[in-house]
Amino acid sequence: MESIEKDFLAKLSQYNAMIHKLCRLYRDGLEDREDLFQEIVFQLWKSYPKFKGESKLSTWIYRIALNTAIASFRKKTAPINYSNQLPDFAEEHPNDELLLRQERLFAVLKLLDDSEKALISLYFEELSYQQIAEIMGINENYVGVKLNRIKAKIKTLMK
């Protein structure tokens, strides 16, 4: 058992940053993000003995992480009434332009629907269209079409 645990933890460590980004996209508060991270790790651990290597490890991890985040998001949160106004982070961090832009981007990303969030998060992880298509279960050409639409939507929301 100890060998399986070590193997799992070694493989998981390669994807910690991606999982944390995903948690940030689906949860606002630090405590909620930590809870989601733990839930994703739990689901990965529970499914690990069934992983047979028929797909790439990264594909398997992304699928479980995204499915857990989306399912958990739907279960845990009440519907949020987003107005067209985004938070003004300039008041909180007046001297940090990069942090301001990053926080504003995350605020806009939270306005996307679940499939758009999933797709753009994989794009931000610099996965190829082929990898994204495999994880999302869609056609590679459709990935490009959807990403272009999402990028246009983000640009509009950022204005």
N, C-alpha and C positions, 0 to 999 in steps of 0.2 A: 504493500500500500504506500509506503514511504517513497518508493521509486516513482510511482504514478504521480504522487503529489508534487514531487520535485520537478518532474517532467512538465506537468501542467503549469506550475508556477513559472518555470523558465520560459515556456511558450507564451504565457499570459503577459509576462513583463515586456515583451516586444510590442504589445498592443495597448498598454496602459494609457498612453497619451491619447490615442484615438478614442478609447472608451470614455475618458474624462471629457474630451471635447463633445462627444455625443451627449453625455449627461448634462453638460452646460447648455446644450441646445434644447433639451427637453425639460429642464428644470431651472427655476430661477434661484432659489435659495441654496446656500452652501450645504445645509443639512439634507435637503431634498436631493441634491446632486450626489452626495455621499451615499444616501440610501439607494438611489438608482444604481450607482456604481456597484454597491454590494449585491444588489439583486441581479445585475448582469453577470458578475463573477459567479454567483451562486448558480445561475442557470447554465453558465459555461461548465462549471464543475460537475453539475448534475448530468450534463449531456456528454461530457468528455469521454467516458468509457464507450459511448456509442460511436464516437468519431472514428471512422475507418480509413480516412485518407482518400476517399473517393473524390473529394473536392479539395482545393487548397485550404490550408489551415486559416489563412486570412479570410477567405470567403466564408468559411464556417463561423468564425468569430464575428465577422461583420453581420452576418444574417441573424445570429442569436442576439447580438447586442442591439441591433436595430429593432427586431421584433419585440424584445423585452422592453426597450425604451418606449416604443409606440404603444404596446399593450399597457404598460405601467402608466403612461401619460393619460391614456383614456380612462383607466380605472381611478387614478388618484386625484386628478384635478377636476374641479368644477369648470364649466364653460367660462371662458374669460371674454369679456366684452372689450375688444380692442378698438380704440378710436383711431382716427387717422393721425393723431398726435403721438409722437414717439417721445420717450423720456429725454429731458435735457441734461445730458451727462456733463456738459461744459461747466455747470455750476459745481459739480462734485469734484472734478479734476481739471481745474482751469489751465494748468501748465503742462498737461500731458496729452499732446495731440494724438499720439499713437493709441493710447488707452481710450481716448474719446472715440476714435474711429472704430476701434475694435468693439467697444460696448454698443455703439450705435448699430454696427453690423449684426451683432448677436440679437439686438432688439428687433431688427428687421427680419432676421432669420426665424425668429419665433412666430412671426406673422404668417409664415408659409404653412401649407398643409403638410400632413405627415409624410406623404410620398415625396414632396418637394424637399423637405428637410433631410430625409434619408438620402436622396440623390445628391444634393449639394454637399452634404457632409462627406460622402464618399469622394466627390470631386475635390474637396478641400484636402483630403488625404492623399491627393495626387495619384489616385488609381487610374488605370487606363479605362477607356470606354468599354473595352472587352471585359475587364474585371468588374466594373460597375454593372454591366448588363448581366453578368453571371450571378452576382450577389442579389440584384433586384429582380431577376427573372424576367427581363425584358430584352428586346432586340437591341443590338449595339447601335444601330442607326437612330433608334428611338431615344437612346441616351443623349445623343447630340442634340436632337430636336428639343427634348425636355430641358436640357441644360441651357440652351439658348433662351428658351421661354422664361426659365427661372432667373437667369441673369438679367433679362430685361425687366422682370418684375422687381427684382432687388434694386436695380437702378431707379426705377420709378418710386419705390418706397423710400429710398435714401434721400430723395429730393425734398 
